[in-house]
Amino acid sequence: MKKTVNKDLILRERLALQRTILANQTTVLAFIRTAMYFFVAGLSTRNLLKIENSIVIEASFYTIAFIILVLGIVNFFKQRKMITENEKQIGDYKLDYYE
């Protein structure tokens, strides 16, 4: 008796995996975008605000931007590792699928 493989299920799992990878990439890009916003806010603080301690506000914006950037990169690699570990559970059905 030949073992049958549900090709729709395999395709659905592969597409779900691709969606998860794309969502992870989108998330890291959102973190980078947010970090850039805070960095630009730090750059423009000195010119827009004519106060005594604008350097403190500027440094705090730079610090927040750096923290957001690091958190985004760490999150990206952590999620990517989890995705690759869980990809093994899907199995390699390519040979069965193309037969």
N, CA, C and O atoms as a CHARMM CRD file, in Angstrom:
* protein
*
  396
    1    1 MET  N      0.83500  -1.17600   0.00000 PROA 1      0.00000
    2    1 MET  CA     0.00000   0.00000   0.00000 PROA 1      0.00000
    3    1 MET  C      0.88500   1.24600   0.00000 PROA 1      0.00000
    4    1 MET  O      1.74400   1.40700   0.86800 PROA 1      0.00000
    5    2 LYS  N      0.67400   2.10600  -0.95900 PROA 2      0.00000
    6    2 LYS  CA     1.50600   3.29500  -1.09600 PROA 2      0.00000
    7    2 LYS  C      1.00400   4.40300  -0.17800 PROA 2      0.00000
    8    2 LYS  O     -0.19400   4.66500  -0.07200 PROA 2      0.00000
    9    3 LYS  N      1.96100   5.03800   0.47500 PROA 3      0.00000
   10    3 LYS  CA     1.62800   6.14300   1.38900 PROA 3      0.00000
   11    3 LYS  C      1.29800   7.38800   0.56900 PROA 3      0.00000
   12    3 LYS  O      2.09800   7.81300  -0.26500 PROA 3      0.00000
   13    4 THR  N      0.13300   7.96600   0.80100 PROA 4      0.00000
   14    4 THR  CA    -0.25900   9.16500   0.06400 PROA 4      0.00000
   15    4 THR  C      0.05500  10.40300   0.89100 PROA 4      0.00000
   16    4 THR  O     -0.03000  10.39700   2.11900 PROA 4      0.00000
   17    5 VAL  N      0.41800  11.45300   0.18800 PROA 5      0.00000
   18    5 VAL  CA     0.76500  12.71700   0.82600 PROA 5      0.00000
   19    5 VAL  C     -0.25300  13.75500   0.38900 PROA 5      0.00000
   20    5 VAL  O     -0.52200  13.91200  -0.80200 PROA 5      0.00000
   21    6 ASN  N     -0.81000  14.45400   1.34600 PROA 6      0.00000
   22    6 ASN  CA    -1.76800  15.50800   1.04500 PROA 6      0.00000
   23    6 ASN  C     -0.98900  16.73700   0.57700 PROA 6      0.00000
   24    6 ASN  O     -0.39400  17.44700   1.38700 PROA 6      0.00000
   25    7 LYS  N     -0.99800  16.98000  -0.72800 PROA 7      0.00000
   26    7 LYS  CA    -0.18900  18.05700  -1.30000 PROA 7      0.00000
   27    7 LYS  C     -0.69800  19.43600  -0.89400 PROA 7      0.00000
   28    7 LYS  O      0.09100  20.37400  -0.78100 PROA 7      0.00000
   29    8 ASP  N     -1.99600  19.57300  -0.67400 PROA 8      0.00000
   30    8 ASP  CA    -2.53700  20.85900  -0.23800 PROA 8      0.00000
   31    8 ASP  C     -2.04400  21.22200   1.15700 PROA 8      0.00000
   32    8 ASP  O     -1.74800  22.38500   1.43400 PROA 8      0.00000
   33    9 LEU  N     -1.95700  20.23500   2.02500 PROA 9      0.00000
   34    9 LEU  CA    -1.48400  20.47100   3.38400 PROA 9      0.00000
   35    9 LEU  C     -0.02000  20.89100   3.38400 PROA 9      0.00000
   36    9 LEU  O      0.37500  21.78600   4.13100 PROA 9      0.00000
   37   10 ILE  N      0.77900  20.24400   2.54700 PROA 10     0.00000
   38   10 ILE  CA     2.19500  20.58900   2.45900 PROA 10     0.00000
   39   10 ILE  C      2.34800  22.01600   1.95400 PROA 10     0.00000
   40   10 ILE  O      3.12900  22.79300   2.50400 PROA 10     0.00000
   41   11 LEU  N      1.61200  22.35900   0.92100 PROA 11     0.00000
   42   11 LEU  CA     1.68200  23.70600   0.36600 PROA 11     0.00000
   43   11 LEU  C      1.23900  24.73900   1.38900 PROA 11     0.00000
   44   11 LEU  O      1.85200  25.80000   1.50200 PROA 11     0.00000
   45   12 ARG  N      0.18500  24.44400   2.13300 PROA 12     0.00000
   46   12 ARG  CA    -0.31100  25.37000   3.14800 PROA 12     0.00000
   47   12 ARG  C      0.73900  25.59500   4.23600 PROA 12     0.00000
   48   12 ARG  O      0.92200  26.71800   4.70600 PROA 12     0.00000
   49   13 GLU  N      1.42600  24.52500   4.63300 PROA 13     0.00000
   50   13 GLU  CA     2.45900  24.66000   5.65900 PROA 13     0.00000
   51   13 GLU  C      3.63600  25.47600   5.15000 PROA 13     0.00000
   52   13 GLU  O      4.18700  26.29600   5.88400 PROA 13     0.00000
   53   14 ARG  N      4.02000  25.25900   3.90900 PROA 14     0.00000
   54   14 ARG  CA     5.12900  26.03600   3.32800 PROA 14     0.00000
   55   14 ARG  C      4.75600  27.51700   3.21500 PROA 14     0.00000
   56   14 ARG  O      5.57000  28.39100   3.51100 PROA 14     0.00000
   57   15 LEU  N      3.53700  27.78800   2.79100 PROA 15     0.00000
   58   15 LEU  CA     3.10100  29.18000   2.67800 PROA 15     0.00000
   59   15 LEU  C      3.00300  29.84600   4.04700 PROA 15     0.00000
   60   15 LEU  O      3.32500  31.02600   4.18900 PROA 15     0.00000
   61   16 ALA  N      2.56400  29.10200   5.04300 PROA 16     0.00000
   62   16 ALA  CA     2.50800  29.64600   6.40400 PROA 16     0.00000
   63   16 ALA  C      3.90700  29.96000   6.90700 PROA 16     0.00000
   64   16 ALA  O      4.11400  30.96000   7.59600 PROA 16     0.00000
   65   17 LEU  N      4.85700  29.11800   6.56900 PROA 17     0.00000
   66   17 LEU  CA     6.24300  29.36900   6.95700 PROA 17     0.00000
   67   17 LEU  C      6.77800  30.62700   6.27800 PROA 17     0.00000
   68   17 LEU  O      7.45600  31.43300   6.91500 PROA 17     0.00000
   69   18 GLN  N      6.47900  30.80100   4.99800 PROA 18     0.00000
   70   18 GLN  CA     6.91500  32.00100   4.28800 PROA 18     0.00000
   71   18 GLN  C      6.26600  33.25800   4.86500 PROA 18     0.00000
   72   18 GLN  O      6.91800  34.29500   4.98000 PROA 18     0.00000
   73   19 ARG  N      4.98900  33.17100   5.22900 PROA 19     0.00000
   74   19 ARG  CA     4.31400  34.31500   5.85700 PROA 19     0.00000
   75   19 ARG  C      4.97400  34.67500   7.17500 PROA 19     0.00000
   76   19 ARG  O      5.12700  35.85500   7.49300 PROA 19     0.00000
   77   20 THR  N      5.36500  33.67000   7.94400 PROA 20     0.00000
   78   20 THR  CA     6.01100  33.92000   9.22500 PROA 20     0.00000
   79   20 THR  C      7.36700  34.58100   9.02800 PROA 20     0.00000
   80   20 THR  O      7.72800  35.49300   9.77200 PROA 20     0.00000
   81   21 ILE  N      8.11600  34.13100   8.03700 PROA 21     0.00000
   82   21 ILE  CA     9.42000  34.73300   7.74700 PROA 21     0.00000
   83   21 ILE  C      9.24500  36.18500   7.31500 PROA 21     0.00000
   84   21 ILE  O      9.98400  37.06000   7.76600 PROA 21     0.00000
   85   22 LEU  N      8.27800  36.44300   6.45000 PROA 22     0.00000
   86   22 LEU  CA     8.03200  37.81800   5.99700 PROA 22     0.00000
   87   22 LEU  C      7.55200  38.70800   7.13800 PROA 22     0.00000
   88   22 LEU  O      7.91400  39.88300   7.20000 PROA 22     0.00000
   89   23 ALA  N      6.75000  38.16700   8.03200 PROA 23     0.00000
   90   23 ALA  CA     6.29200  38.94900   9.18500 PROA 23     0.00000
   91   23 ALA  C      7.46000  39.29700  10.09700 PROA 23     0.00000
   92   23 ALA  O      7.50700  40.39300  10.65500 PROA 23     0.00000
   93   24 ASN  N      8.39800  38.37600  10.25100 PROA 24     0.00000
   94   24 ASN  CA     9.57700  38.64900  11.06800 PROA 24     0.00000
   95   24 ASN  C     10.42100  39.75300  10.43400 PROA 24     0.00000
   96   24 ASN  O     10.92000  40.63000  11.13900 PROA 24     0.00000
   97   25 GLN  N     10.58400  39.71700   9.12100 PROA 25     0.00000
   98   25 GLN  CA    11.34200  40.75900   8.43300 PROA 25     0.00000
   99   25 GLN  C     10.63900  42.10700   8.52500 PROA 25     0.00000
  100   25 GLN  O     11.28900  43.13700   8.70300 PROA 25     0.00000
  101   26 THR  N      9.32400  42.10500   8.40600 PROA 26     0.00000
  102   26 THR  CA     8.56300  43.34800   8.53100 PROA 26     0.00000
  103   26 THR  C      8.70600  43.94100   9.92400 PROA 26     0.00000
  104   26 THR  O      8.80300  45.15900  10.08000 PROA 26     0.00000
  105   27 THR  N      8.72000  43.08000  10.93400 PROA 27     0.00000
  106   27 THR  CA     8.85500  43.55100  12.31100 PROA 27     0.00000
  107   27 THR  C     10.20900  44.19700  12.54000 PROA 27     0.00000
  108   27 THR  O     10.29000  45.24600  13.17800 PROA 27     0.00000
  109   28 VAL  N     11.27900  43.58600  12.02700 PROA 28     0.00000
  110   28 VAL  CA    12.60000  44.18200  12.22600 PROA 28     0.00000
  111   28 VAL  C     12.71100  45.51000  11.47300 PROA 28     0.00000
  112   28 VAL  O     13.37100  46.43500  11.94600 PROA 28     0.00000
  113   29 LEU  N     12.08000  45.60800  10.31900 PROA 29     0.00000
  114   29 LEU  CA    12.09000  46.88300   9.59900 PROA 29     0.00000
  115   29 LEU  C     11.31400  47.95700  10.35700 PROA 29     0.00000
  116   29 LEU  O     11.69000  49.12900  10.32100 PROA 29     0.00000
  117   30 ALA  N     10.25300  47.57900  11.03200 PROA 30     0.00000
  118   30 ALA  CA     9.50300  48.53600  11.85300 PROA 30     0.00000
  119   30 ALA  C     10.34200  49.01600  13.03300 PROA 30     0.00000
  120   30 ALA  O     10.30500  50.19500  13.38400 PROA 30     0.00000
  121   31 PHE  N     11.09500  48.10800  13.64300 PROA 31     0.00000
  122   31 PHE  CA    11.99500  48.51300  14.72400 PROA 31     0.00000
  123   31 PHE  C     13.05100  49.49000  14.21000 PROA 31     0.00000
  124   31 PHE  O     13.34600  50.48700  14.86900 PROA 31     0.00000
  125   32 ILE  N     13.61700  49.21000  13.04000 PROA 32     0.00000
  126   32 ILE  CA    14.64000  50.09700  12.46600 PROA 32     0.00000
  127   32 ILE  C     14.04000  51.45800  12.14700 PROA 32     0.00000
  128   32 ILE  O     14.66100  52.48900  12.40500 PROA 32     0.00000
  129   33 ARG  N     12.83700  51.46500  11.58900 PROA 33     0.00000
  130   33 ARG  CA    12.17200  52.73400  11.26600 PROA 33     0.00000
  131   33 ARG  C     11.92600  53.56100  12.52700 PROA 33     0.00000
  132   33 ARG  O     12.15600  54.77000  12.52800 PROA 33     0.00000
  133   34 THR  N     11.46300  52.92400  13.59000 PROA 34     0.00000
  134   34 THR  CA    11.21100  53.63300  14.84200 PROA 34     0.00000
  135   34 THR  C     12.50400  54.17000  15.43500 PROA 34     0.00000
  136   34 THR  O     12.53700  55.28500  15.95400 PROA 34     0.00000
  137   35 ALA  N     13.56700  53.38000  15.35900 PROA 35     0.00000
  138   35 ALA  CA    14.86300  53.84400  15.85900 PROA 35     0.00000
  139   35 ALA  C     15.34900  55.04600  15.05500 PROA 35     0.00000
  140   35 ALA  O     15.93300  55.97500  15.61300 PROA 35     0.00000
  141   36 MET  N     15.11100  55.02800  13.75200 PROA 36     0.00000
  142   36 MET  CA    15.51600  56.17200  12.92400 PROA 36     0.00000
  143   36 MET  C     14.72000  57.42300  13.28100 PROA 36     0.00000
  144   36 MET  O     15.26500  58.52600  13.26800 PROA 36     0.00000
  145   37 TYR  N     13.43500  57.26200  13.59900 PROA 37     0.00000
  146   37 TYR  CA    12.62600  58.41000  14.01300 PROA 37     0.00000
  147   37 TYR  C     13.20000  59.05600  15.27200 PROA 37     0.00000
  148   37 TYR  O     13.31600  60.27900  15.35400 PROA 37     0.00000
  149   38 PHE  N     13.55700  58.23000  16.24600 PROA 38     0.00000
  150   38 PHE  CA    14.13100  58.77600  17.46900 PROA 38     0.00000
  151   38 PHE  C     15.49800  59.40200  17.20300 PROA 38     0.00000
  152   38 PHE  O     15.84700  60.41000  17.81800 PROA 38     0.00000
  153   39 PHE  N     16.26800  58.81800  16.29900 PROA 39     0.00000
  154   39 PHE  CA    17.56900  59.38700  15.96200 PROA 39     0.00000
  155   39 PHE  C     17.41300  60.75700  15.30000 PROA 39     0.00000
  156   39 PHE  O     18.14700  61.69000  15.62600 PROA 39     0.00000
  157   40 VAL  N     16.47000  60.87700  14.38200 PROA 40     0.00000
  158   40 VAL  CA    16.21100  62.16500  13.72300 PROA 40     0.00000
  159   40 VAL  C     15.67700  63.17700  14.72700 PROA 40     0.00000
  160   40 VAL  O     16.00200  64.36200  14.64700 PROA 40     0.00000
  161   41 ALA  N     14.86500  62.72200  15.66500 PROA 41     0.00000
  162   41 ALA  CA    14.37600  63.62100  16.71600 PROA 41     0.00000
  163   41 ALA  C     15.54400  64.13700  17.54300 PROA 41     0.00000
  164   41 ALA  O     15.55900  65.30300  17.93700 PROA 41     0.00000
  165   42 GLY  N     16.52000  63.27700  17.80800 PROA 42     0.00000
  166   42 GLY  CA    17.70700  63.71800  18.53300 PROA 42     0.00000
  167   42 GLY  C     18.52700  64.71100  17.73500 PROA 42     0.00000
  168   42 GLY  O     19.07800  65.65600  18.30000 PROA 42     0.00000
  169   43 LEU  N     18.61500  64.50900  16.43300 PROA 43     0.00000
  170   43 LEU  CA    19.36600  65.44100  15.59000 PROA 43     0.00000
  171   43 LEU  C     18.71000  66.81600  15.53300 PROA 43     0.00000
  172   43 LEU  O     19.39800  67.83700  15.53200 PROA 43     0.00000
  173   44 SER  N     17.40900  66.84000  15.48700 PROA 44     0.00000
  174   44 SER  CA    16.71200  68.11400  15.31100 PROA 44     0.00000
  175   44 SER  C     16.40700  68.82700  16.62800 PROA 44     0.00000
  176   44 SER  O     15.93500  69.96300  16.60900 PROA 44     0.00000
  177   45 THR  N     16.66200  68.19700  17.75200 PROA 45     0.00000
  178   45 THR  CA    16.32500  68.80300  19.04000 PROA 45     0.00000
  179   45 THR  C     17.11300  70.08400  19.28600 PROA 45     0.00000
  180   45 THR  O     16.55000  71.08500  19.72800 PROA 45     0.00000
  181   46 ARG  N     18.38600  70.05600  19.00900 PROA 46     0.00000
  182   46 ARG  CA    19.23100  71.21600  19.29400 PROA 46     0.00000
  183   46 ARG  C     18.82400  72.42700  18.45100 PROA 46     0.00000
  184   46 ARG  O     18.88600  73.55900  18.93100 PROA 46     0.00000
  185   47 ASN  N     18.41600  72.20600  17.22100 PROA 47     0.00000
  186   47 ASN  CA    18.04900  73.31900  16.34500 PROA 47     0.00000
  187   47 ASN  C     16.64200  73.84200  16.62000 PROA 47     0.00000
  188   47 ASN  O     16.38700  75.03800  16.48000 PROA 47     0.00000
  189   48 LEU  N     15.73300  72.96000  17.00800 PROA 48     0.00000
  190   48 LEU  CA    14.35400  73.38600  17.21000 PROA 48     0.00000
  191   48 LEU  C     14.10700  73.95500  18.60100 PROA 48     0.00000
  192   48 LEU  O     13.37900  74.93600  18.75100 PROA 48     0.00000
  193   49 LEU  N     14.70100  73.35100  19.60300 PROA 49     0.00000
  194   49 LEU  CA    14.48100  73.79200  20.97700 PROA 49     0.00000
  195   49 LEU  C     15.67000  74.62200  21.44500 PROA 49     0.00000
  196   49 LEU  O     16.79400  74.12600  21.51800 PROA 49     0.00000
  197   50 LYS  N     15.42200  75.84000  21.75000 PROA 50     0.00000
  198   50 LYS  CA    16.49100  76.72100  22.24500 PROA 50     0.00000
  199   50 LYS  C     16.43100  76.75900  23.76600 PROA 50     0.00000
  200   50 LYS  O     16.09100  77.78100  24.36200 PROA 50     0.00000
  201   51 ILE  N     16.76400  75.63100  24.38200 PROA 51     0.00000
  202   51 ILE  CA    16.78900  75.56900  25.83900 PROA 51     0.00000
  203   51 ILE  C     18.19600  75.20800  26.29100 PROA 51     0.00000
  204   51 ILE  O     19.03700  74.79000  25.49500 PROA 51     0.00000
  205   52 GLU  N     18.43200  75.38100  27.59100 PROA 52     0.00000
  206   52 GLU  CA    19.77700  75.19400  28.12200 PROA 52     0.00000
  207   52 GLU  C     20.25600  73.75100  28.01700 PROA 52     0.00000
  208   52 GLU  O     21.37900  73.49900  27.57900 PROA 52     0.00000
  209   53 ASN  N     19.42900  72.82400  28.40600 PROA 53     0.00000
  210   53 ASN  CA    19.84800  71.42600  28.47400 PROA 53     0.00000
  211   53 ASN  C     19.33500  70.60600  27.28800 PROA 53     0.00000
  212   53 ASN  O     18.86800  69.48000  27.46200 PROA 53     0.00000
  213   54 SER  N     19.42200  71.16300  26.11200 PROA 54     0.00000
  214   54 SER  CA    18.95100  70.40700  24.94700 PROA 54     0.00000
  215   54 SER  C     19.86200  69.22000  24.64600 PROA 54     0.00000
  216   54 SER  O     19.43300  68.26000  24.00500 PROA 54     0.00000
  217   55 ILE  N     21.10900  69.27500  25.10000 PROA 55     0.00000
  218   55 ILE  CA    22.02700  68.15600  24.87500 PROA 55     0.00000
  219   55 ILE  C     21.56900  66.91100  25.64300 PROA 55     0.00000
  220   55 ILE  O     21.77700  65.78700  25.18800 PROA 55     0.00000
  221   56 VAL  N     20.94400  67.11700  26.80900 PROA 56     0.00000
  222   56 VAL  CA    20.43300  65.98600  27.59500 PROA 56     0.00000
  223   56 VAL  C     19.26500  65.32900  26.86200 PROA 56     0.00000
  224   56 VAL  O     19.17800  64.10300  26.78700 PROA 56     0.00000
  225   57 ILE  N     18.38400  66.14500  26.33100 PROA 57     0.00000
  226   57 ILE  CA    17.24800  65.60800  25.56900 PROA 57     0.00000
  227   57 ILE  C     17.74900  64.90700  24.30900 PROA 57     0.00000
  228   57 ILE  O     17.25100  63.84500  23.93500 PROA 57     0.00000
  229   58 GLU  N     18.73200  65.51200  23.66600 PROA 58     0.00000
  230   58 GLU  CA    19.31200  64.91900  22.46400 PROA 58     0.00000
  231   58 GLU  C     19.94900  63.55800  22.77200 PROA 58     0.00000
  232   58 GLU  O     19.75500  62.59200  22.03400 PROA 58     0.00000
  233   59 ALA  N     20.69900  63.49500  23.85400 PROA 59     0.00000
  234   59 ALA  CA    21.33800  62.23300  24.25000 PROA 59     0.00000
  235   59 ALA  C     20.29900  61.17800  24.62000 PROA 59     0.00000
  236   59 ALA  O     20.48600  59.99200  24.34700 PROA 59     0.00000
  237   60 SER  N     19.20800  61.61200  25.23900 PROA 60     0.00000
  238   60 SER  CA    18.17000  60.63300  25.58900 PROA 60     0.00000
  239   60 SER  C     17.49900  60.07400  24.33400 PROA 60     0.00000
  240   60 SER  O     17.17100  58.88800  24.28600 PROA 60     0.00000
  241   61 PHE  N     17.29200  60.91300  23.32500 PROA 61     0.00000
  242   61 PHE  CA    16.73600  60.41100  22.06400 PROA 61     0.00000
  243   61 PHE  C     17.69100  59.42100  21.39900 PROA 61     0.00000
  244   61 PHE  O     17.25800  58.39200  20.88000 PROA 61     0.00000
  245   62 TYR  N     18.98600  59.72900  21.41300 PROA 62     0.00000
  246   62 TYR  CA    19.97600  58.80800  20.84300 PROA 62     0.00000
  247   62 TYR  C     19.99400  57.48300  21.59900 PROA 62     0.00000
  248   62 TYR  O     20.09600  56.41500  20.99500 PROA 62     0.00000
  249   63 THR  N     19.89300  57.56000  22.92100 PROA 63     0.00000
  250   63 THR  CA    19.89500  56.34300  23.73400 PROA 63     0.00000
  251   63 THR  C     18.66500  55.49100  23.45200 PROA 63     0.00000
  252   63 THR  O     18.76200  54.27200  23.30900 PROA 63     0.00000
  253   64 ILE  N     17.51100  56.14000  23.37400 PROA 64     0.00000
  254   64 ILE  CA    16.27600  55.41000  23.07100 PROA 64     0.00000
  255   64 ILE  C     16.36400  54.76700  21.68800 PROA 64     0.00000
  256   64 ILE  O     15.94500  53.62500  21.50200 PROA 64     0.00000
  257   65 ALA  N     16.91500  55.50800  20.71400 PROA 65     0.00000
  258   65 ALA  CA    17.06200  54.96400  19.36000 PROA 65     0.00000
  259   65 ALA  C     17.97200  53.74300  19.36100 PROA 65     0.00000
  260   65 ALA  O     17.68000  52.74600  18.70000 PROA 65     0.00000
  261   66 PHE  N     19.06700  53.81900  20.09800 PROA 66     0.00000
  262   66 PHE  CA    19.99900  52.69200  20.15800 PROA 66     0.00000
  263   66 PHE  C     19.35900  51.47700  20.82300 PROA 66     0.00000
  264   66 PHE  O     19.52600  50.34900  20.35800 PROA 66     0.00000
  265   67 ILE  N     18.62700  51.70900  21.91000 PROA 67     0.00000
  266   67 ILE  CA    17.96900  50.59900  22.61600 PROA 67     0.00000
  267   67 ILE  C     16.92400  49.93400  21.72200 PROA 67     0.00000
  268   67 ILE  O     16.83900  48.70600  21.67300 PROA 67     0.00000
  269   68 ILE  N     16.13500  50.73100  21.02400 PROA 68     0.00000
  270   68 ILE  CA    15.11300  50.17500  20.12900 PROA 68     0.00000
  271   68 ILE  C     15.76500  49.37800  19.00200 PROA 68     0.00000
  272   68 ILE  O     15.28000  48.30900  18.63100 PROA 68     0.00000
  273   69 LEU  N     16.85900  49.89700  18.46100 PROA 69     0.00000
  274   69 LEU  CA    17.55900  49.19700  17.39000 PROA 69     0.00000
  275   69 LEU  C     18.11200  47.85600  17.86800 PROA 69     0.00000
  276   69 LEU  O     17.97300  46.84200  17.18500 PROA 69     0.00000
  277   70 VAL  N     18.73700  47.85800  19.03600 PROA 70     0.00000
  278   70 VAL  CA    19.29900  46.61300  19.57700 PROA 70     0.00000
  279   70 VAL  C     18.19300  45.60900  19.88400 PROA 70     0.00000
  280   70 VAL  O     18.32600  44.42600  19.57200 PROA 70     0.00000
  281   71 LEU  N     17.10500  46.07200  20.49300 PROA 71     0.00000
  282   71 LEU  CA    15.98500  45.17200  20.79100 PROA 71     0.00000
  283   71 LEU  C     15.39500  44.56800  19.51200 PROA 71     0.00000
  284   71 LEU  O     15.05000  43.38700  19.47800 PROA 71     0.00000
  285   72 GLY  N     15.28500  45.37800  18.47600 PROA 72     0.00000
  286   72 GLY  CA    14.74800  44.88200  17.21100 PROA 72     0.00000
  287   72 GLY  C     15.63800  43.83200  16.57400 PROA 72     0.00000
  288   72 GLY  O     15.15000  42.82300  16.06600 PROA 72     0.00000
  289   73 ILE  N     16.94500  44.06700  16.60100 PROA 73     0.00000
  290   73 ILE  CA    17.87700  43.10800  16.00500 PROA 73     0.00000
  291   73 ILE  C     17.91000  41.81200  16.80600 PROA 73     0.00000
  292   73 ILE  O     17.90800  40.72200  16.23400 PROA 73     0.00000
  293   74 VAL  N     17.94300  41.93400  18.13500 PROA 74     0.00000
  294   74 VAL  CA    17.93500  40.73300  18.98300 PROA 74     0.00000
  295   74 VAL  C     16.64300  39.94600  18.77400 PROA 74     0.00000
  296   74 VAL  O     16.66800  38.72000  18.66700 PROA 74     0.00000
  297   75 ASN  N     15.52300  40.64800  18.71600 PROA 75     0.00000
  298   75 ASN  CA    14.23000  39.99400  18.49000 PROA 75     0.00000
  299   75 ASN  C     14.21000  39.27900  17.13800 PROA 75     0.00000
  300   75 ASN  O     13.69800  38.16500  17.02800 PROA 75     0.00000
  301   76 PHE  N     14.76600  39.92100  16.11700 PROA 76     0.00000
  302   76 PHE  CA    14.79400  39.32100  14.78300 PROA 76     0.00000
  303   76 PHE  C     15.55300  38.00200  14.78300 PROA 76     0.00000
  304   76 PHE  O     15.06200  37.00000  14.26400 PROA 76     0.00000
  305   77 PHE  N     16.75500  38.00000  15.36700 PROA 77     0.00000
  306   77 PHE  CA    17.55400  36.77800  15.35300 PROA 77     0.00000
  307   77 PHE  C     16.96200  35.69100  16.24400 PROA 77     0.00000
  308   77 PHE  O     17.07000  34.50400  15.93500 PROA 77     0.00000
  309   78 LYS  N     16.33900  36.09200  17.34600 PROA 78     0.00000
  310   78 LYS  CA    15.69500  35.11100  18.21600 PROA 78     0.00000
  311   78 LYS  C     14.51700  34.45100  17.50000 PROA 78     0.00000
  312   78 LYS  O     14.35600  33.23200  17.55000 PROA 78     0.00000
  313   79 GLN  N     13.69800  35.26200  16.83500 PROA 79     0.00000
  314   79 GLN  CA    12.55200  34.71600  16.10500 PROA 79     0.00000
  315   79 GLN  C     13.00100  33.87300  14.91600 PROA 79     0.00000
  316   79 GLN  O     12.40000  32.84100  14.61800 PROA 79     0.00000
  317   80 ARG  N     14.06300  34.31700  14.23600 PROA 80     0.00000
  318   80 ARG  CA    14.56100  33.55000  13.09200 PROA 80     0.00000
  319   80 ARG  C     15.05700  32.17600  13.52900 PROA 80     0.00000
  320   80 ARG  O     14.85500  31.18000  12.83400 PROA 80     0.00000
  321   81 LYS  N     15.71000  32.13500  14.69400 PROA 81     0.00000
  322   81 LYS  CA    16.17300  30.85400  15.22400 PROA 81     0.00000
  323   81 LYS  C     14.98600  29.94800  15.55000 PROA 81     0.00000
  324   81 LYS  O     15.01700  28.75200  15.26100 PROA 81     0.00000
  325   82 MET  N     13.94400  30.51800  16.15100 PROA 82     0.00000
  326   82 MET  CA    12.75200  29.72000  16.46700 PROA 82     0.00000
  327   82 MET  C     12.06200  29.21800  15.19500 PROA 82     0.00000
  328   82 MET  O     11.56300  28.09400  15.16000 PROA 82     0.00000
  329   83 ILE  N     12.03700  30.04800  14.15900 PROA 83     0.00000
  330   83 ILE  CA    11.41100  29.64700  12.89800 PROA 83     0.00000
  331   83 ILE  C     12.18100  28.48400  12.27900 PROA 83     0.00000
  332   83 ILE  O     11.57600  27.52000  11.80900 PROA 83     0.00000
  333   84 THR  N     13.51000  28.57000  12.27500 PROA 84     0.00000
  334   84 THR  CA    14.29500  27.48000  11.68300 PROA 84     0.00000
  335   84 THR  C     14.17800  26.20000  12.48800 PROA 84     0.00000
  336   84 THR  O     14.17200  25.10800  11.91900 PROA 84     0.00000
  337   85 GLU  N     14.08400  26.32000  13.81100 PROA 85     0.00000
  338   85 GLU  CA    13.91700  25.11400  14.62500 PROA 85     0.00000
  339   85 GLU  C     12.55300  24.46900  14.38700 PROA 85     0.00000
  340   85 GLU  O     12.44500  23.24300  14.35500 PROA 85     0.00000
  341   86 ASN  N     11.52600  25.27700  14.22300 PROA 86     0.00000
  342   86 ASN  CA    10.18200  24.73200  14.00500 PROA 86     0.00000
  343   86 ASN  C      9.95400  24.29100  12.56500 PROA 86     0.00000
  344   86 ASN  O      9.01000  23.55500  12.27900 PROA 86     0.00000
  345   87 GLU  N     10.81500  24.73900  11.66100 PROA 87     0.00000
  346   87 GLU  CA    10.69500  24.31300  10.26700 PROA 87     0.00000
  347   87 GLU  C     10.95800  22.81300  10.14800 PROA 87     0.00000
  348   87 GLU  O     10.43100  22.16100   9.24700 PROA 87     0.00000
  349   88 LYS  N     11.75700  22.27400  11.03600 PROA 88     0.00000
  350   88 LYS  CA    12.06000  20.84000  11.00900 PROA 88     0.00000
  351   88 LYS  C     10.81000  20.00800  11.27300 PROA 88     0.00000
  352   88 LYS  O     10.72000  18.86700  10.82100 PROA 88     0.00000
  353   89 GLN  N      9.85400  20.56500  11.99400 PROA 89     0.00000
  354   89 GLN  CA     8.62800  19.82700  12.29200 PROA 89     0.00000
  355   89 GLN  C      7.74500  19.65700  11.06200 PROA 89     0.00000
  356   89 GLN  O      6.95000  18.72100  10.98300 PROA 89     0.00000
  357   90 ILE  N      7.89000  20.56400  10.11200 PROA 90     0.00000
  358   90 ILE  CA     7.09800  20.46300   8.88600 PROA 90     0.00000
  359   90 ILE  C      7.57000  19.26600   8.07300 PROA 90     0.00000
  360   90 ILE  O      6.77100  18.57300   7.44300 PROA 90     0.00000
  361   91 GLY  N      8.86100  19.03700   8.09700 PROA 91     0.00000
  362   91 GLY  CA     9.40900  17.91000   7.35200 PROA 91     0.00000
  363   91 GLY  C      9.77300  18.30900   5.94200 PROA 91     0.00000
  364   91 GLY  O      9.41300  19.38700   5.46900 PROA 91     0.00000
  365   92 ASP  N     10.48500  17.43400   5.28400 PROA 92     0.00000
  366   92 ASP  CA    10.90300  17.69700   3.91400 PROA 92     0.00000
  367   92 ASP  C     10.09900  16.79700   2.98500 PROA 92     0.00000
  368   92 ASP  O     10.47900  15.65600   2.72000 PROA 92     0.00000
  369   93 TYR  N      8.99800  17.32000   2.50200 PROA 93     0.00000
  370   93 TYR  CA     8.11000  16.55200   1.64200 PROA 93     0.00000
  371   93 TYR  C      8.29600  16.90900   0.16800 PROA 93     0.00000
  372   93 TYR  O      7.45400  16.56100  -0.66000 PROA 93     0.00000
  373   94 LYS  N      9.37900  17.59500  -0.16800 PROA 94     0.00000
  374   94 LYS  CA     9.53700  18.05400  -1.54600 PROA 94     0.00000
  375   94 LYS  C      9.56700  16.87700  -2.52200 PROA 94     0.00000
  376   94 LYS  O      8.94700  16.94000  -3.58300 PROA 94     0.00000
  377   95 LEU  N     10.27000  15.82700  -2.17900 PROA 95     0.00000
  378   95 LEU  CA    10.34600  14.68400  -3.08800 PROA 95     0.00000
  379   95 LEU  C      8.98200  14.04000  -3.27600 PROA 95     0.00000
  380   95 LEU  O      8.60500  13.68600  -4.39400 PROA 95     0.00000
  381   96 ASP  N      8.24700  13.88800  -2.19200 PROA 96     0.00000
  382   96 ASP  CA     6.91100  13.30100  -2.29600 PROA 96     0.00000
  383   96 ASP  C      5.95500  14.22200  -3.03700 PROA 96     0.00000
  384   96 ASP  O      5.05100  13.75900  -3.73300 PROA 96     0.00000
  385   97 TYR  N      6.15500  15.52500  -2.88700 PROA 97     0.00000
  386   97 TYR  CA     5.24100  16.48100  -3.50200 PROA 97     0.00000
  387   97 TYR  C      5.39400  16.49300  -5.02200 PROA 97     0.00000
  388   97 TYR  O      4.40600  16.59100  -5.75000 PROA 97     0.00000
  389   98 TYR  N      6.62600  16.39300  -5.49100 PROA 98     0.00000
  390   98 TYR  CA     6.85900  16.50500  -6.92600 PROA 98     0.00000
  391   98 TYR  C      6.74000  15.17500  -7.66900 PROA 98     0.00000
  392   98 TYR  O      6.88400  15.14500  -8.89100 PROA 98     0.00000
  393   99 GLU  N      6.48400  14.09100  -6.96600 PROA 99     0.00000
  394   99 GLU  CA     6.33700  12.79800  -7.65600 PROA 99     0.00000
  395   99 GLU  C      4.98700  12.66900  -8.30500 PROA 99     0.00000
  396   99 GLU  O      4.69600  11.64700  -8.92600 PROA 99     0.00000
